Amino acid sequence: MSDPKPLFSYRKHWAQRFGTAPFLPMSRDEMDLLGWDVCDIVLVTGDAYVDHPSFGMAVVGRLLEAQGFRVGIIAQPDWQSAEPFAALGRPELFFGVTGGNMDSMVNRYTADKRLRHNDSYTPHGEGGKRPDRAVVVYAQRCREAFRDVPIVLGGIESSLRRIAHYDYWSDKVRRSILPDAKGEILLYGNAERALVEVAHRIAQKKPIDTCDDIRGVALMKPAVPAGWTEIHADDLDDGDEGARNLGDNTVVRLPSFAQVSNDREAYARASRVLHREANPGNARALVQAHGDRELWLTPPPIPLTTKEMDGVYELPYARAPHPSYGDAKIPAWDMIKFSVTIMRGCFGGCSFCSITEHEGRIIQSRSEGSILQEIETIRDRTEGFTGIISDVGGPTANMYRMACKDKETEAMCRRPSCVYPDICKNLNTSHESLIGLYRKARAIPGIKKVMVASGVRYDLAIKSPTYVKELVTHHVGGLLKIAPEHTEDGPLSKMMKPGIGAYDRFKQLFDDAAKKAGKKYYLVPYFIAAHPGTTDEDMMNLAVWLKHNKYRADQVQTFLPSPMSLSAAMYRSGVNPLRPVRHGGSEEVETVKGLKQRRLHKAFLRYHDPENWPMLRDALKKMGRADLIGYGKKHLIPPRQPAGTGTTGGEGNRMGRKRKAQTFTTKGVRVPMPRG
């Protein structure tokens, strides 16, 4: 793995002479004020434009601006015609298209496939401002507006749909989003390196199809280029893959779109190989046939250095929504405007999560100085700041500066997780850098409190009781989110999550620290219903555990098979891609697909809700566990229904009346749930 060209070392495009825009323009009038006749690049996004580094389009736009390009933004356009996509005129170089900070289908629909009526990334939280499959729709409209302008796809929706993938909402395998959207090139993952290189090459009039030497891109090709040696995914697994690593000109052939559409084991094998070819140190190019064309994926991008990360987060963001929104509230902005991102990536590898597939498992951390400087900027420039930093974190709150102890070992590793089934002996789990950062952050003049609202990886935290003490004493505001996800080994083994014993040890450290600090603090545990590998008995046992520990969670989630995740592969195929996948010899996974059973699993999580009791009584009787029905402490639910409840078989709460504000009850104390 050769060292990449530094992100900010490129010769700037000639348009740098126009300087920095206060906000990237969203109208021709703004372009006129900046002295622009055209935009070099027009970015189209499904989110409202907030010029802040927590919003993908702001990062992309400001990074391209720093390279000397004139960048305009079309945010949440009306997709019924091509006219809104021509609002800024024909871009000189290309359209950059993204669905926004979330996959548009995840954003618009619940796990029960019900339409959401709100959207946190839209003014006033209004729903319906982006289409289904936004990337495909936006790209089509860009093509209609200016047929000859190249289209570059990016963002999480494109990243997680870069190969043939199972789509939960249509219940079928769809092609890669690249041919569906008819884009010229797709950039996946945190794509700053690829984006800058592609932009400069297009500006130099180089053909896009020659960008196949750039990491982190997908292209359509007529055939595998000459000089490449193919390895079939069928031949790869633990026993022989090291011997088959034949060098830089080796490409792994995934089962074709037709194969993964019709063969469940072929789908699971493609998913397994994709995830095992995710380490930038040893990943090979991938190819997957889509009809008579080949989808070509280059290896993942090399992570940004600390200096480059600092540079990205220190770009001249206005740190506010675009003025065109006036006083409209944008919920996602209200949630993060006083927070600071300190790192990217996650080596947890949870099979249901998309963070590792998108950001990678190598942690990319900012410097302490850059983070502290941003806190001061929030203090001095963000309207409404009261002295409280709402979060210092990232995908996981406590992976800051953690890395493999040996770079050579890291480069050879194909483990999907550094912490499952156990924490790797080569992983540096020290929390000292993070503890030092916390202490310096809260010592900044004008800062009253620094909160940690990102989820804490508790199996790491128990390695440092000092960290837990520091966290609880100074950085918790009453509640701390934690995600054991389940209590039973069956589903936990498919999620790649630690056993509940690690949670118990963390809770003991947490409670002890809270007691010594004289605080009444509570853990907010998150659990998933209906994940692959979960039986009715597993959910019943989880409900009994919740009852025994006096937990009543109103905020629960039913498993949603997000595109390209390993859990989605289990859901689609009924096969475990965490194990070798061979025809007739694959490990089967029990999957929960029927709506009735999915609702039952969710009902077990909310065992305390009278609306769920009729469903649970029937289920417990069929399971031979009527002993859990009664009025005693050992019983899960009562034998009789209160008047006026349970008439809809568990759907009354969702269909018959509005839900109250989300709350969480622990040890008999009822407290409001944190947002997000």
N, C-alpha and C positions, 0 to 999 in steps of 0.2 A: 504494500500500500504506500504509494509515493506521496510526498507532502503536496497538498493542493496549493494553488495560487492564492495568496492572501486576499481576503474579500475586498479590502479597500485599496488594493495596489494597482487596479486597472487605470489606464489612461482615460480620463473622463471624456464623455461625449461632448461635442462642440457646444451643445445647448446649455452647458453649465453657466454660460455668461448671463443667463436670465436670473440666476441666484435661487434663493429658497423661497417657496411660496408660504404665506401664513397658514393657509389650508390648501391642500391639493384641490384644483378647481373642479366644480360639479356643473358649471354652466359656461356658455360662451362669453357672457359678460365678465365672469371672473378671469377667463383666459385673456380677454382684451385688457383688463387692468394689469395683468402680468406682462403684457406685451407679446403674447403668443399668437401666432396665426394658426398653428396646429398643435396637437399633442403628439409626442413621439409614441407614447403608449397610453392606451385607455384601459383601465381596470374596471371590470364589471363584477359586482358582488351582491349577494343576497342579504347582506346586513346593512343597516344604517352606517354611514361613514362617521366613525369616531376616531379622531386623530390621536391615538394612544397606542402604545406597544402591546397592549392586550388584544388588539383587534388586528387580524391578519392583513387586511388590505392596507392599513396604515403602515405596518412594518414593510410590506412589499413596496408600497408607493414611496415612502421616504427613502428606502434603500436604493431604489432606482433613481430617485431624484439625486441622491448623493453620488451616483455614477454619472450625473450630468444630463439625464433624460428629463423631458417635460412630460409629466404624468398627470392625467386626469382620471376622475372616478365617476362612474355611473352606478349609483347605489339604489338597490331595490327598484329597478325600472319596471314599468308596466310591460309585461311580456306578451300582450295581446297583438302587438304589431312591432315592426322593426324600427318605427320612427323614434322611440325613446333611445334606441341604441346608436342613433346617429346624432344625438344631441350635441356632442363635442366635435363633430366632424370626423373625417377619415383619419385614423391614426397613421403616422408615418411608418411605424415599425410593426406593431401587433396589438391585438386585443389580449388581455389577460383575464381569464374567466374563472370565478370561484363561486361555490354555493354559499360561502360565508364561514363563520367560525364553527358551524355544525353541519353535518350532513343534512340536506334539506328534508329528507324523509323522517329522520330522527327528530328534527325540529318540528315537523308538522303533525306527526302521528304518535299516539301512545303505544305501549306494548300490546294493547288490545285492539290496535288499528283504528282507534277513534281519532277524529280530527281534533287537534288542539285549537283552542280559540284565542290563544295568546302567543306572543313571540317576544322574548326578552331583548332581541336585537333590533327591534322596530320601535319608532317613536310611539309613545303611549302604550307600549306593549301589545299593539294591535296585531292580530293574526291575519293570515291570508295575503301578506305582502310579498311572498315569494312562491314560485310554482313548485309542484312536485318535480323531483329530478332537475333541480334548478340549473346545474351545469349544462345538461343537454339542451334545455330550452334556451338558455342565454346564448350558448354557442350557435344554435340555429339562427337566432335573431341577429347576432353579429354578422353571420354569413349573409343573411338577407340584406342587411344594411350596406355592407361593403364586401362584395364577394371575393375580392383579391387580397384582403388583409389576412395575414396568418393569425391563427388562434392558438394561444398557449393556455393549457388547462393546469390548474393548481388548486391548493387548498385541501382540506380534509376529505371532502366528498370525492374529489378526483383521486386522491392518494389511496383511500380505502376501497376504491372500485377500479384499481389499475389493472387487475387481471379479471378473467371470468369469475363471477362471484354470485353467491346466493343472495337474492333480494327477498327479504321477509315479507314485504308489502305486496308483491305480486306472486309470492310463493313459487319462484322459479329461478333458475340460474340465468343471469344476464351476461352479455358480452362485457368486455372491458369498456369502460366509459369513453375511452379514446375514440374507437370507431363509431360508437353510438353518437357522440357529440361531433364527430367529423373534424376534430382538432388536428393540428399539425404535430403537436408534441404535448406530452403530459409531464409535469414535474411533481415528484412525490416526496413525501416527508417534509421536514423543515428544509425548504428548497432554496435558501439564499444563494448558496454557491452556484447551483445550476441556473438559477434565474439571472444572476449577473452575467454569467458566461454566455447564456443563450441570447440575452439582450444585446451584448456587444457584438456577437457574431451576426445577428440579424442586421444590426446597424452597419456592419461591414459588408453586407450583401452576400453573406455566405449562406448556402442552401441549408435549410433546417434538417434535411435528412442526413447531413454530415455531423450532426450533434450526437451521434451514437457513441462517441468517446467520452461524453460527459456523464458523470455519476448522477444517479437519482432521476433518470428520465425514462420515458416510455415512447416508443415510435412504432409505426406500422411499416413493415418491410415486405417486399415481394417474396423474399427467400432469405435463408441464413447466408450471410456473406461467406465468400471463399476464405479458406484458411482457418475456419473455426472447427473445433472438435466437439461433437454433441455427446452428452451423457443423458440418458433417459431417466426420468424421475423414478421409474420402476426399479432401476438398478441401485438407487441410493438408499442406504440406511446405515445404522450404527456400525455394522461389521466391516464395510468395505469402502466407505466414502473417502476416508483419508487417502487410501491408495489410488482413488480415482480422481483426485484433484490434479488435473493435468496441466495447470498453468493458466496464464492470463487469457489465452484464446480458447478457453473451455466455456461452453454454454450448456446449461441444463434445460432439457426439453420437458416442459410440463405437459400433462395430458391436455389434449385440445379442448376448445370450447364445446365441441360436439360430444367428446367423451365425458367431460365433467357434467354435462347436462343430463346424460343418460345413465351414468354409472356412478353409484354413490361412493364406491371405494376409490374410483379415479378422482372424485372431487376431494375426498379426505386426503389422498396422497398429494394432490396439488397444493392443498393448504399446508400440509406438513412440510413439504419441500420449501415452499415460499418462506415459511417462518424460520426454517433452519438455514436459509440463505439470506439472513438479515444482518449479519455482522460485517461491517465495512472492511474488517481485516481479512476476511476469507471468502466473502460472498462472491459468487460467480454470476455472470449474466444469465438471464432466463429468457426462454422463448416459448410462446404458446400459439398454436395455430388457431386462427379465426377464419374459417372458410379457406379461401385460397391465399390468404395473407398471413403474415407472421407478426404477432405482437412481440416486440423486443424490449426487454427491461434491462437497463444497465445496473450494476451493483449499487447498493445504497450510498448516499452521500457521506463524506467524511465529516464528523462533527466539527462544529465551530470551536475555535480556541477561546480561552477566556477573553483575550484581547478583542477578538472579533465579536463575541457576545456583547461585550461592553459597548463596542462601536454601534451595534444594531440598536441597543436599548438607549443609547445616548444621542440618537438622531434627533433633529429639531422638531419633535412632535408638538402640536399646539396643546395637547393633553385636554381636549374638550371635543364635544360633538360639533359637527359643521354648523356654522351660524344659520344656515337655511332652515334648521329644525326649530329655531326660536327657543321657546321655553318648554318644548315638549320633553317629557321624561322618557329616557331610554333605559329600561330596567337593568340591562347588562352593564351599562356605564355607571349607573348608580351603585351597582354592586362592587365594581372594581376600581373606582376612581381614586380611592385612598389605599390601594394595595400595590405591592411590589413583587414582580416575578424575579426570583433569584436563580432559577435553574430550569433546564429542560430535560426531557427524557425520563425513562423509568425502567429499571432493571427487574421490576417485580414480575412482569410477564403474565399477569392474570389473563386467563384465556378468554374472558368475556370483554376485556377492555381493549380499546383501540389505540391507546397512547403509545405503547411500544411499537406497534406496526407503523405508526405515523412519525413519531419523534425519535425512535430508536431506544436501545437500552443502555447506551453509553451516556452518562450524565454530563451535560454541558453547563458549567457554572459561571456566573458572573463574578467579577472581583468584589471584594468587600468595599473598596472605595467607590466603585460605580453604584453599588446598592445604596450605600449611605448618602451618596450625592443625590440619588433619585428621591430618597425620603425627604431631604432638604428641599428639593424642587416641589414636591407635593405640599410641604408645609408653606412654601412661599408663593406658589402659583395656583393651587387648586382651590376654586371657590367653595366655600362652605366647610373647609377643613377645621376640625375642632381639636386637633392634637392627637387623634387616634388613628394609627395605621391599621387598616382592617385586616391585612394579611401580608405576611412575608412567606412566600412559598412557591409552589409550582405544581406540577402533576402530583408530586408527593412532597409533603412538608419537610421531611427530614432525610433527603438523599443528597443534600448539598455537599459538593466536593467528594462524594464517595466514588470510588473507582477500584478497578482490579489492581492488585499490588504489583503485578508484573505485566508489562505491555505485550510481551511475546505470548504469554498465556492468553491474554485478552484477545489478541489477534487470531488465535487458533480456535477459540471457543465457539461451540455451536449450541450451547445450552439456551433454551428459551427464557430461563429465569436464573438470576444469581442468588435467589433466596428460597427456591423450592426445588426439591422437597426439604432441603435444609439450606441455611446460609452458607455459601461457598467459602471454603477456607482461604481462597485467594482474594476475597472481597474485603476492602478496608471499610470497616463500619464505624470509624471514629466520628463522633459528633462534636469534636472540639472546635472545628472551624465554625460550625453553626452556632454553638454556644457563644463563642466570641463575637460573632456577628450580632446575635440578639442583644448582648450586653452593650455593644457600641451603639446599636440602633436606638435603644431606649434611653441612652445618655445624651442624645442630640437635643440641644435646647429647643423648647417648644413642643417636644413630643411627650405626651402624657402616658401613652400606652401603645405597645406594639403587639398586635394580635396574631395568632396563628390559626387561620381558618381552613387552610388546605388540609386534606386528610393526612393523618400521621400513620406511617407504616410501623405498626406496633411491634412486629417481630424484630425490627431493627432497633426500635427505641429501648426495648428491654436490655439491649446490650450496653446501654449507658444510663444507669439510674440517675446520674448527674444531669443528663439531658432532660429526663422526665421531671425531675425536681425543678429545673430551670423553667421548663415549659409551663408547668402547673402554677408555680409561684408567680410568674410574671406575664405569661402570654396567653392565658385562657380567660375567656369572658363569661364563665358560667357553664358553657357547654363546649365539648370537644368532639368533633366527628371522628368516628372510628368505623372500620369496615371489616368485621369478621366474616360477613356474607352468609355463613352457615355454621352449624355446630357439628354436623355429621361428616364422617370421613368420605362417604360416597361422593356427594356433590363437591366437597372441598378438594378432593383429588382431581376432579375434572376442571375445577376453577384454578388450580395451582395456587391454592391459598393454604396457609399454615393451619394446624389443628387448633381447636378452641382453647387448648392449654396455654398457648402463647398469649391469647387475649386475656385469659384469667391472670397471668403473671403481670401483664401490663396494667390491668385494672387494679391489682393490689398496689403496684408502685404509684399509680395515679391517685388512688384513695389515700394512701399514706402521705403523699406529698401535699394533697389538699388539706388533710387534717393538720399537718404541721404548719401549713400556711394560714390556718384558721379560716379556710374558705369552704363554701358549699358549692362544689363543682360536680358536674355530671358528664358521664360519657354518653354519646348518642350513637348507638350501634346501628349499622345498616345491614340489612339482610336481603337476599335475592330469593324470590319464589320461582319455581319451575325451571331452574337451570338444568341442562342435560346432566344425567347421572343422578337426578333427585327422584326418590320414590315418595309415595304418599306417606309411608312410615317415617321417612326422613323429615318431612315437613311436620308430622305429628310430634316427633321427638324435639324438633326445634321449638314448637309451640309450648311443649311441656317445660323446656329450658327457660323460655321467656317468662312463663307463669311462675316458675320456681324462683327466678331472679327478679320478679316484680317489674318486668319491662312491659310497657304497653306502647307500641309504635304505631302511630297513625300514618307516618310517612314510610311507605313500603314500595318496593319495586318488583314487578314481574319481569323475568328475563326477556330481553329484546335482542334477537340475533343481529348484531350490527355487522355491516358488510366486512368481509375478509377476516373476521376474528376466528380464532380456533373454536370457540364455543358455537359460533354459527355453523362451522363445518360439522361439529357433532350433531347439531340440530338438524341440519340438512341431510346428513348421511347416515346417522345412527352408528357411526364408527368413530373410534377415538384416535385423532391424529397426533396425540401425545405419545402414542406407541407406534411401532412399525406397522405400516399398512400394506397388506398383501392379500391378493384375491383368495378368499376362503380362510384366511388366517388372521384377520383383523379383530381387534377387541371391540365388541359391541357396546354401545352406550344407550341406556334407556332414555328416551326423549319424551318430554311432555309437550304435546302439540294441540290436543283438543281443547277448545275454549272452556269446556266444563271443568276439566282437570286443572287447567291453568288457574281458573278462578278458585278452585278448591285450595290449591297451594297458597294462593294469596290470602285466602280466608284463614288459613292456619296462622299466618303471620299476624292477623288481626283477630285473634281468638276472643278478645275481650269485647268485640262489637256485636251487640245482639242481632244485628242484621245478618250476621254470618252463622248464627247458631243453628238454624234449621239444616243448612248444608253440612255443617260439621257433625251434627248428631247423626245424620244419615251415613256419612262417611265413616265415623267411628264405629257405628254398629256393623257396617259391612266389613270393616277391618278387624272385627272381633275385639274392639277396645271400648266397649260400652262402660268398662270400669272407670273411664275418664269422664263420664257424665254424672254430675251430681253437684252438691252444694258444699262439699268439703274442700280443704286446702289442696288435697291431692287431685282434685277433679279439675278438668280443663274448662268445661262449660256446664251450665245448669240444665236440668232435664225439662224445664218449662220455659215458655217464651213470654216475656213481658207483653202486656197488651199494646197493640199498635206497632209491633216490630216483626221483622222476619217474613213479611208477606210477599216479598219478591225474591226469595231464595238467595239472599246475599247481595242482591243488586240494589237494594233500597238506598243505600248510602250514595251510590254513584248515579242512580237514575231518578230517584224519587224526590230528593231534596238536596239543597246546596250543602257542601261540606263547610264546616267551620274552619277557622284558621288552623293551619297545621300545628299540632302540639305533640309533645312526647312526655310520657309519664315514666318515671323511674323511682323506685323505692317510695311510691306513694306521692311524689311531688310532681305536679304538672307544670311544665314550662314550655314556652314557645319554641318551635323548631327553627333552626337557622335557615336562612334562605340559601338556595343554590345546592 
